[in-house]
Amino acid sequence: MVKRQRRIVGKPDTPPTSMDQWVTGGGIDPEIPHQLAESAELKPQPLEEKAKAFPHRVSFDMESPQYKRLKRAGFEQERAMNEILRDAVEDWLKVHDY
């Protein structure tokens, strides 16, 4: 019978002083080679370029049958459920002169 030995993994010598330093340093497993950090300098992009197409999120509750019908409609029309809901809200706003 082979005697089992536990493997003890030591802590890193010096932890990063801040999360920003960890992120700019690559922030990945040191055993996995990363070419991105070595080949190109990472530069933060201005906030203007990162603007989301839809910057606001709204959530609401719906019954399961209605959700299933919406999901099926999105699948059959090859449209996202959010797109269908945005169109429905826009139609409602137009009808009510908003």
N, C-alpha and C positions, 0 to 999 in steps of 0.2 A: 504494500500500500504506500502511496506517495504522500508525503507530509505536505499539508497545505500551509502556505505562508501568506500573511497579509502584506499587501503592498501599501506603504504609507506615502502619500503624496504631500510634499511640503508646500507651504504657502509661498507666493511670489516674494522676492527679496524686498522690493519697494513698490507698494501700490501707487497708482497714479494719484496725484494730489487733487484732481478735480475730474468731473465727467467730461468737461470740454477737452482736457488734455488727453483723456482716453479716446475720445472720438476722433480728434485730429491725429492721434497716433495710429489710427487704423482701427482700433476697437474690435479686433477679431482674435480668434484663437491663434496664439503664436506658433502652433504646430502646423497650421495651414498656411502655405505660401500665398501671399497676396501680391499680385503684380500691379494692381491699380495704384496703390500708394507709392510704389517704386517707380512706375513709368510716368505718371502725371501728378502734378501737384494739385491737391484738392482745394478748390477755391469756392467759397460760399457765393451763391447767386443772389442778386438783389431780390427783395420781396416782390417787386413788380412782376418779375418773370414767373414767380411761383404761384400767382393768383389762381385760385380754383375757378372752374367754370360755374359752379354753384356753391358759393361760399356759406350758405345758410342751410341748416338741417332742421326739418320738422318731423316729429314722429307722432303717431296717433294709434289708437287701438281699433281693431276691427274683428269681426266675428270670423271664425274659421271658414265657413262656406264662402263668404265674400272674398277672403284672402285667396282661397283656392281658385275662385272664378277669375280674379285679377291675375294670378300667376299663370293660369291656362291661357288667358287672353294675351298676355305678354309673350308666351311661348308660341302661340299660333300666329301672332302678327310679327314675330321676331323683333320685339321692342322690349326695352327694359320696363319693369314695373314702375320705376320712378318717372320715366318719360310719360307713361300713360297718366300717372297721377298729376304731373305738372300740367299736362294738357287739360285735364279735368278741372283743376283749380283755375287755370287761365280762362276756360269757358265760363265757369261760375262767376269769376270776377267781371268779365265782360257783360254777362247778363244783368248783373247787379250794378253796373256803371261804376266800377272801381278801376 
